[in-house]
Amino acid sequence: MVEKSLVMGFENELGKKVNVSVKDVIDEVTSDKANEIMDLIVSKKVFKTDGGFLVKKVSCGIVTKETTEISIR
């Protein structure tokens, strides 16, 4: 089984890095779409952390995780 997650890195008001992950992301995520989503998260103050709201985009990537089930008896 393969899982894909969009991992977006932000900086909060105290300058600490915070990651926001979205599981089961579609294959068609483009750089433009990811930037648009991240800009919206920052401008609308969607998430508030212990260090305040997210104020700056830092990084973004798609993480792929593959799990191989092992039969047990």
Buried (B, 14 or more C-beta within 10 A) or exposed (E): EEEBBBBBBBBBEEEEEBEBEBEEBEEEBEEEEBEEBBEEBBEEEEEEBEBBBBBEBEEBEEEEEEEEEEEEE
